[in-house]
């Protein structure tokens, strides 16, 4: 996301390319993280026997499955928090029409380097696990970097927060990226749920292939079921079962100083929750009858 | 005849057929086996590789679903929450989370049972001491040797003070001292009325501790019965005496020959190599001021050993 601020061109609007790049990186890397985590915590655990070890205890398969989902959800949310913070700094640091800011990019890079260095020291001196420590510290340093840049470059932020319209206006720091990032986070959690449901019955590679296929099919959902199969019952059923990722990708809504409304966020969250509930119920049903060796 | 209430495990006509992707039968891993295990028995499942031992254990644990037949653990199906709550399981491979320390691992597995925080802490500390892991308790399991990992796996199987303990190759990877400790533990638990099912290739271990065995081959039980009945040689008799003067011995041998017409064979009974090794290590331990971490084995945890005398009647005990 720091790379988003290193660009030579812009398409007619300040920061559009940086915003789109940051959200795309958030989406793609979040997908990899969510799907890979789902495979690791379920497919791999079934294959290497740790799942059967836990399931030999008085733990119901439904609780085991749901605990894995909530674990992945927390990881995705933490990743998204880092990604959104990095997007805010990356976009703010990108070259604008008349100026380019150095401080946000420096703060972003320093936060990453500091997290890695401190986690390395914690591992060396205190034997703390490096990945989880680095991940947690990255979140802390990233939040600190955003707070520092906001204090220096957008001192009006505090007042706008009080007025409850911080995400709804075009400001020096593009706070309106946060709702767009939240929508991407919802999509990531939804696809992680799909991957987890598949991971209960399939190996890692088939889960990755199926998840990728579902992702691309979901991106084309509007085209396939809206344009090609408009009005037919098959299209309606397909629309029902295939998650439509376009609901969660609103980068274009941010162009021309646009914002994403709170009501849209709520309706997208409701869609994600409904779809997730259905997919998790199917996943639990499949996992209940799955033998663990 | 055993009373129904004395039975901990009852298996009738158990069958497991593994199928391929197209649901065609591929392997008959277990083929209609039946056995009953009473409370306080140490039951050994023997058989060569692929005979169906591990598959049977996994069906007892509810991890695999039988194709046919019935399993009852204290009158309940193996998937039942109560059946799992009273069962401890140590698998052949130690499937532990490598990034957790030994203490965290035991705390995690303890938290899956209905125990209070104080109980968990007490049991975990006792088990760490019993397994000689107190000095390595805060090291990650991924850094452990195979033997130490097996000890953690055994400790977690005991964390709920189980009524039924299922051990798959429990002594695999352990040093002889730890092997002896595991066998002593199994005997102690059996004396407390705990039921133990043990699958092993190490026949000497099975012979030492099992009161009853079943030999599986190709998914079927070929022999089942008590170890003492199966292995007793009724054609011969051995008499063990304290050492006597040669003249007394000659006189006794002459008397026996006069009555039976044959001179009996005389030899000194030998220690087993395991007894000898354990004795050498015990003597060395007494002379050493310090011991390497993980090398010291404590006494059996008090929550596992209390009430031994009260329930001794249910035990079949160690083979003499």
Interface residues (C-beta under 8 A of the other chain):
Chain A: X48 X49 X50 X52 X53 X54 X55 X56 X57 X58 X59 X60 X129 X289 X291 X292 X293
Chain B: X58 X61 X62 X63 X64 X65 X81 X82 X84 X85 X87 X89 X91 X93 X95 X96 X97 X99 X109 X112 X113 X114
